[in-house]
Amino acid sequence: MAHPTPPVPGAPSAEPPSFAEPIEPRKPLPPKPDQRGPELVSPTGTPTGEPEGSRSQSGDYLTTAQGARLQDTDHSLKAGRRGPILLQDHHLREKITHFDHERIPERVVHARGAGAHGVFQSYGTGTGLTRAGFLAPEVETPVFVRFSTVVGSRGSADAVRDTRGFAVKFYTDEGTFDLVGNNIPVFFIQDAIKFPDVVHAAKPHPDREIPQAQSAHDTFWDFVSLHTEAQAHTLWFMADRGIPRSFRMMEGFGVHTFRLVNDEGSTALVKFHWKPALGVHSLVWEEAQIVNGVDPDFHRRDLADAIEAGHFPSWELGVQVFPDVEDEMYQGIDLLDPTKFVPEELAPVQMLGRMTLNANPKNYFAETEQVAFHPGHLVPGIDVSNDPLLQGRLFSYLDTQISRLGGPNFGQLPINRPHAPVNDMLRDGMHQSADYAGVAPYKPNSLDGGCPFTAGMDAAAFIDFPQAVAAGTKERSNPATFSDHFSQATLFYRSLTATEQGHVAGAYAFELGKCYDQTIRERQLAALANIDAQLCRTVAEELGLPVPEAAEPPTEQAPSPAVSQVGQSWPVEGRVIGIVTDTASDPEQVLQARDAITAAGMLALIVAPTAGVLAGTDEAVQRSYATARSVEFDAVVLATEERTAPDPRVAVLAAEAFRHAKAIGGWGSAGDVLAAGGVDAAAPGIVHGYPGEVVEGLARLLAKHRVWERFMPQP
């Protein structure tokens, strides 16, 4: 039986390298099939008509930055072979100077990210809500997406407990629209003036610069236990949302309330949602800790590998719609308070279109690092609200990009160029690359014939919505509705399943257990008492501290099942299954399992004792025992046949997969491997049989993500 080899991600270049160093000049290698760069438009948004790769470096020979061919780049110009280096060595100075300036300031937050290109296809269902052209029927819009952690530096790990950024740049024909959000619908603070405080508290301690990329330390908990409006967001990422399985399995939220304006000038208030096709799934805590040790780039690799393998991740964009009434409230929830969310049971999410990511960047720095998002990048039909956090972001993001990217012309970098005509009368500045016409960059003018002219609504102009501003006193204060800091934290926690609530309690116990100051632990326990008595009691017992009384007893509320990640079924496309083999494995059965996994839309990785090929075939092995670890796989197939004691590394892999509630299948000596790992072969979520039926059983289990019942009390 023929077994066609499916594509396996991870190829480093477009073609295999030669064993010896090449000596014949040739053109640079093309990008891999899964890669593409920014669209070919000019700095002012005009399609150039240039062929793909026309901006890439070219030529057969190494040159200086000005194009002079170089004969040597291995030796500095010296006064004799043993003499000092000469100041006239212009190539050395150019090469070293450019190297010294290769790094730009990293983002203060969201420094570590991963990006991808894609397309957004509108359903047309938003036509009555907004006149935004990219939401009209059958419109297709290119996008670039950047996912990120918030607290860590560029060199930190992926699977840390943290909020994740979810930023999408829509290159619409009416201008660029940036939807800059997170994987959590609420935020720590209600007013942008507190942003420096929460970031300073979450960042490493200033005296030691530790801990990196985590909130398990005194300054963070000192802040959130005192500034209690942060409690709701903190609870969200103490839950499983704080350690997502994959960027592909992560929900996204616009966080703020926006205003949509339709063709008739009617308005509605909305909150944006991204719903992943694969569902919302997470790691378990021990799994995340192992991931950060064995593969700190886990989320980056997962996204790039999935796209390279053709498992294109997708999300539906939807909105919760609210009447644009004077008090900007809905069902008692203040829509201008970014620490609050509206349960989907009260306001269902209406889907507007689907985003699919289908290409990896060609260059991380040029695209993922230099992409510049800004909530003020709006298009006609989408406007902002008076949310005080959003209002501050409208200033902060622009200021940040100017600092990071060296001046006001960051929009002319290829990844940031709009796909709509630009005629802005802005001039000069660092890195200006546009060629502007005319002599009168001002309004009004007659020397340029009055050009450019302003547009009206009939010409798709952006119109700031003329919202009435109520008479009031100039003051530094919040509305009274902003003073409730605990009820939504209670709502979220009590909407989780018992399994998820257990994870929340474990997260608090770990995080607070890493704090040195007992006062901070006690103060946070006092906040938990206001959220849920049982949660507070469980964490207090783990910390060995007394259980405090609630100052504001929790209120009873109807739960919101939509926030739970457990209990539904999801597609299994793109799930990764490790097929573990040994020296006695039947290659025909291994390949049958691989074919069944591929046919189900999942990715199979063959694990063997050593690298190379599967014994008895010419099929490549993707992982050896030395490089495989359970955390890379969503499920494991034990295709082992040896009757001797299993390799200890395989036993560890099986034991970890079992502890992390993953589905396991197998035949042959699989039972011996499980026994060596201390696993009961009759436990829930373990499938025995022939290759086809094992894969079928694993797919059913993977639709639920984990085998949570494995650790629930049995009747």
Secondary structure, DSSP 8 states (H G I E B T S, - for coil): --------S--SSSS---SS---S--------TTB--S--B-TTS-B----TTTTS---SS-B-TTS-B-S-SSS--BSSTTS-B-TT-HHHHHHHHHHHT------SSS-SEEEEEEEEEE-STTTTT---GGGSTT-EEEEEEEEEESSS-TTS-SSSSS-EEEEEEEEETTEEEEEEEESSSS-S-SSGGGHHHHHHHHS--TTT--S-S---SHHHHHHHHHSGGGHHHHHHHHTGGGSBS-GGG--EE--S-EEEE-TTS-EEEEEEEEEETT---B--HHHHHHHHHH-TTHHHHHHHHHHHTT---EEEEEEEEEE--TT-EETTEETT-TT----TTTS--EEEEEEEEEEB-S-IIIIIIT----TT---TTEEE---HHHHHHHHHHHHHHHHHTTSTTGGGSGGG--SS---------TT-------S--SSS-STTTT-S----GGGT---------------S---GGGG--SHHHHHHHHTS-HHHHHHHHHHHHHHHHT-S-HHHHHHHHHHHHTT-HHHHHHHHHHHT------SS--------GGG--SS-----TT-EEEEE--TT--HHHHHHHHHHHHHTT-EEEEEESSSSB-TTS--B-SEETTT--GGG-SEEEE-----S---HHHHHHHHHHHHTT-EEEE-TTHHHHHHHTT--TTSTTEEESSHHHHHHHHHHHHTTSS-GGGGS---
